[in-house]
């Protein structure tokens, strides 16, 4: 009688799930500009939150400079489209939030410089 070796069966590793790269998401968002202001919406401080999920979904909370912004329909769609094109993103959702209200203090130094607001 011969001894059989004990074998542990393991599954071959599949593709790893991992959240998309935050810098790539920010770069994609920075391609979206408010048509009335020559600064991208990230530098304007309109992005309040970026939630990256391990399955590739990205959730974004953003605001607008004013509730009656004429670009209220287009900007969220442009953000969703830009983020959806980033490698590793399986889906993107954009939610408009109004709290806290946007004000100029949320703008980056680059945005202030571009708009001559120092």
Backbone as numpy.savetxt, mean C-alpha at the origin, in Angstrom:
# Nx Ny Nz CAx CAy CAz Cx Cy Cz
15.26 -62.63 8.91 14.41 -61.46 8.91 15.31 -60.23 8.91
14.98 -59.29 8.11 15.80 -58.09 8.03 15.07 -56.93 8.68
15.88 -56.01 9.21 15.29 -54.81 9.82 14.98 -53.79 8.72
13.82 -53.16 8.85 13.49 -52.08 7.92 13.85 -50.78 8.60
14.46 -49.91 7.84 14.80 -48.58 8.38 13.53 -47.77 8.53
13.49 -47.02 9.58 12.35 -46.11 9.76 12.58 -44.86 8.92
11.57 -44.50 8.17 11.67 -43.32 7.32 10.60 -42.32 7.74
10.99 -41.10 7.80 10.04 -40.03 8.07 9.73 -39.36 6.75
8.47 -39.38 6.41 8.06 -38.75 5.16 7.77 -37.27 5.41
8.34 -36.46 4.59 8.06 -35.03 4.67 7.59 -34.56 3.31
6.77 -33.56 3.33 6.31 -33.01 2.06 7.36 -32.07 1.50
7.42 -32.07 0.21 8.34 -31.13 -0.44 7.86 -29.72 -0.13
8.78 -28.83 0.17 8.35 -27.47 0.47 7.70 -26.84 -0.75
6.54 -26.24 -0.54 5.86 -25.52 -1.61 6.30 -24.08 -1.60
5.69 -23.29 -2.46 6.05 -21.88 -2.47 5.70 -21.26 -1.13
6.60 -20.49 -0.61 6.37 -19.85 0.67 5.45 -18.65 0.48
4.52 -18.53 1.41 3.68 -17.33 1.41 4.42 -16.28 2.22
4.42 -15.11 1.72 5.01 -14.03 2.49 4.36 -12.73 2.05
4.32 -11.81 2.97 3.71 -10.53 2.70 4.52 -9.80 1.63
3.84 -9.01 0.80 4.56 -8.21 -0.19 5.50 -7.23 0.50
6.49 -6.77 -0.24 7.49 -5.85 0.27 6.88 -4.45 0.48
6.98 -3.93 1.70 6.38 -2.64 2.01 6.98 -1.50 1.19
8.28 -1.53 0.98 8.91 -0.48 0.18 8.38 -0.48 -1.25
8.13 -1.67 -1.80 7.58 -1.76 -3.15 6.15 -1.22 -3.19
5.40 -1.47 -2.13 4.02 -0.96 -2.04 4.06 0.57 -1.97
4.94 1.12 -1.14 5.05 2.57 -1.02 5.47 3.19 -2.35
6.41 2.55 -3.03 6.85 3.05 -4.34 5.69 3.07 -5.33
4.86 2.05 -5.29 3.70 2.00 -6.19 2.71 3.11 -5.85
2.46 3.31 -4.57 1.54 4.38 -4.15 2.08 5.73 -4.58
3.40 5.90 -4.51 4.03 7.18 -4.85 3.93 7.52 -6.34
3.41 6.59 -7.14 3.20 6.91 -8.56 1.86 7.61 -8.79
1.06 7.70 -7.73 -0.27 8.30 -7.83 -0.20 9.75 -7.34
-0.64 10.65 -8.19 -0.60 12.07 -7.88 -2.01 12.65 -7.81
-2.21 13.57 -6.88 -3.43 14.35 -6.86 -3.35 15.27 -8.08
-4.35 15.28 -8.96 -4.23 16.08 -10.19 -4.15 17.59 -9.95
-4.55 18.03 -8.76 -4.50 19.46 -8.48 -3.24 19.89 -7.75
-2.47 18.91 -7.28 -1.26 19.20 -6.49 -0.11 18.40 -7.08
0.99 19.04 -7.43 2.09 18.32 -8.10 2.97 17.49 -7.16
2.35 16.76 -6.23 3.07 15.92 -5.27 2.30 14.60 -5.18
3.04 13.49 -5.05 2.35 12.20 -4.95 1.59 12.09 -3.62
0.59 11.23 -3.60 -0.30 11.17 -2.44 0.39 10.60 -1.20
1.46 9.81 -1.37 2.18 9.32 -0.20 2.88 10.47 0.51
3.57 11.30 -0.26 4.28 12.45 0.32 3.30 13.50 0.87
2.10 13.55 0.31 1.08 14.46 0.84 0.55 14.00 2.20
0.82 12.76 2.55 0.34 12.24 3.84 -1.08 11.72 3.77
-1.53 11.34 2.58 -2.90 10.84 2.44 -3.04 9.36 2.79
-1.92 8.65 2.90 -1.96 7.23 3.25 -1.80 7.11 4.77
-2.83 6.57 5.40 -2.82 6.44 6.87 -2.33 5.07 7.34
-2.59 4.02 6.56 -2.17 2.68 6.98 -1.97 1.79 5.77
-0.98 0.91 5.88 -0.73 -0.13 4.88 -0.65 -1.44 5.65
-1.59 -2.33 5.41 -1.62 -3.63 6.08 -1.22 -4.70 5.09
-0.10 -5.36 5.38 0.42 -6.42 4.52 0.06 -7.77 5.14
-0.52 -8.65 4.35 -0.92 -9.97 4.82 -0.04 -11.03 4.18
0.18 -12.11 4.91 1.05 -13.19 4.44 0.56 -13.83 3.14
-0.74 -13.75 2.86 -1.25 -14.36 1.63 -1.18 -13.42 0.44
-0.54 -12.26 0.61 -0.35 -11.34 -0.50 -1.37 -10.23 -0.59
-2.38 -10.27 0.28 -3.36 -9.18 0.26 -2.77 -7.94 0.91
-3.18 -6.78 0.39 -2.74 -5.50 0.93 -3.98 -4.65 1.19
-4.09 -4.16 2.40 -5.18 -3.26 2.76 -4.60 -1.88 2.99
-5.25 -0.88 2.44 -4.74 0.49 2.55 -5.85 1.38 3.09
-5.52 2.20 4.07 -6.42 3.24 4.54 -5.84 4.55 4.07
-6.68 5.32 3.40 -6.23 6.62 2.92 -7.32 7.64 3.15
-6.95 8.88 3.06 -7.90 9.97 3.17 -7.73 10.87 1.96
-8.49 11.91 1.94 -8.40 12.92 0.89 -8.18 14.26 1.56
-7.72 15.23 0.80 -7.44 16.54 1.40 -8.72 17.21 1.88
-9.86 16.86 1.27 -11.15 17.42 1.67 -12.25 16.45 1.26
-13.35 16.40 2.01 -14.44 15.48 1.66 -15.02 15.73 0.27
-14.97 16.95 -0.20 -15.52 17.27 -1.51 -14.45 17.28 -2.61
-13.37 16.54 -2.37 -12.28 16.46 -3.34 -12.81 15.96 -4.69
-12.52 16.69 -5.78 -13.02 16.28 -7.08 -12.44 14.94 -7.57
-11.36 14.49 -6.96 -10.73 13.23 -7.37 -11.10 12.07 -6.45
-12.15 12.24 -5.67 -12.54 11.24 -4.67 -12.81 9.86 -5.27
-13.27 9.81 -6.49 -13.55 8.51 -7.12 -12.30 7.90 -7.74
-11.47 8.74 -8.38 -10.32 8.22 -9.12 -9.13 7.82 -8.25
-8.81 8.62 -7.24 -7.59 8.36 -6.47 -7.58 6.98 -5.81
-8.63 6.56 -5.11 -8.58 5.20 -4.53 -8.42 4.10 -5.58
-9.07 4.27 -6.72 -8.93 3.28 -7.79 -7.50 3.26 -8.34
-6.89 4.43 -8.48 -5.51 4.50 -8.96 -4.56 3.84 -7.97
-4.80 4.03 -6.68 -3.96 3.40 -5.65 -4.12 1.89 -5.72
-5.35 1.42 -5.78 -5.62 -0.03 -5.85 -4.95 -0.63 -7.09
-5.08 0.03 -8.23 -4.46 -0.47 -9.47 -2.94 -0.51 -9.37
-2.34 0.54 -8.82 -0.88 0.60 -8.70 -0.36 -0.49 -7.77
-1.00 -0.68 -6.63 -0.56 -1.67 -5.66 -0.78 -3.08 -6.19
-1.85 -3.29 -6.93 -2.15 -4.62 -7.47 -1.07 -5.12 -8.42
-0.31 -4.22 -9.01 0.73 -4.59 -9.97 2.06 -4.98 -9.31
2.17 -4.79 -8.00 3.42 -5.11 -7.29 3.56 -6.62 -7.16
4.78 -7.12 -7.40 5.05 -8.56 -7.25 4.64 -9.03 -5.87
3.96 -10.16 -5.83 3.57 -10.76 -4.57 2.21 -10.32 -4.06
1.60 -9.34 -4.70 0.29 -8.87 -4.25 -0.79 -9.73 -4.91
-1.62 -10.33 -4.07 -2.71 -11.16 -4.59 -4.02 -10.39 -4.66
-4.08 -9.28 -3.95 -5.28 -8.44 -3.96 -5.04 -7.19 -3.17
-5.73 -6.13 -3.55 -5.55 -4.85 -2.84 -6.91 -4.23 -2.59
-7.08 -3.69 -1.41 -8.31 -2.97 -1.09 -7.92 -1.60 -0.53
-8.73 -0.61 -0.86 -8.47 0.75 -0.41 -9.73 1.26 0.28
-9.55 1.72 1.49 -10.66 2.27 2.26 -10.40 3.75 2.50
-11.39 4.58 2.24 -11.29 6.01 2.54 -11.72 6.21 3.98
-10.88 6.89 4.75 -11.20 7.22 6.14 -11.12 8.73 6.33
-11.85 9.22 7.30 -11.87 10.67 7.54 -11.34 11.03 8.91
-10.98 10.06 9.72 -10.44 10.32 11.05 -9.05 9.74 11.14
-8.06 10.45 11.56 -8.12 11.88 11.82 -8.20 12.66 10.51
-8.78 13.85 10.57 -8.85 14.66 9.35 -7.44 15.00 8.85
-7.29 15.05 7.55 -6.00 15.40 6.97 -5.74 16.89 7.20
-4.49 17.22 7.47 -4.05 18.62 7.48 -2.62 18.67 6.97
-2.14 19.86 6.69 -0.82 20.01 6.06 0.33 19.48 6.90
0.13 19.28 8.18 1.20 18.75 9.03 1.54 17.30 8.67
0.68 16.63 7.95 0.92 15.24 7.55 1.84 15.13 6.34
2.11 16.24 5.68 2.96 16.23 4.48 4.42 16.00 4.85
5.15 15.33 3.98 6.58 15.13 4.19 7.32 16.43 3.92
8.57 16.47 4.35 9.40 17.64 4.06 9.57 17.84 2.55
9.68 16.72 1.81 9.81 16.82 0.35 8.57 17.47 -0.26
7.40 17.10 0.24 6.16 17.69 -0.27 6.09 19.18 0.06
6.48 19.53 1.27 6.48 20.94 1.67 7.42 21.76 0.79
8.58 21.18 0.52 9.56 21.85 -0.33 9.02 22.02 -1.76
8.41 20.97 -2.29 7.87 21.03 -3.65 6.75 22.07 -3.76
6.01 22.24 -2.69 4.89 23.19 -2.70 5.26 24.54 -2.10
6.55 24.69 -1.75 7.03 25.95 -1.17 6.23 26.34 0.08
6.10 25.38 0.98 5.28 25.59 2.19 6.10 25.55 3.47
7.32 26.04 3.41 8.14 26.10 4.64 8.01 27.43 5.29
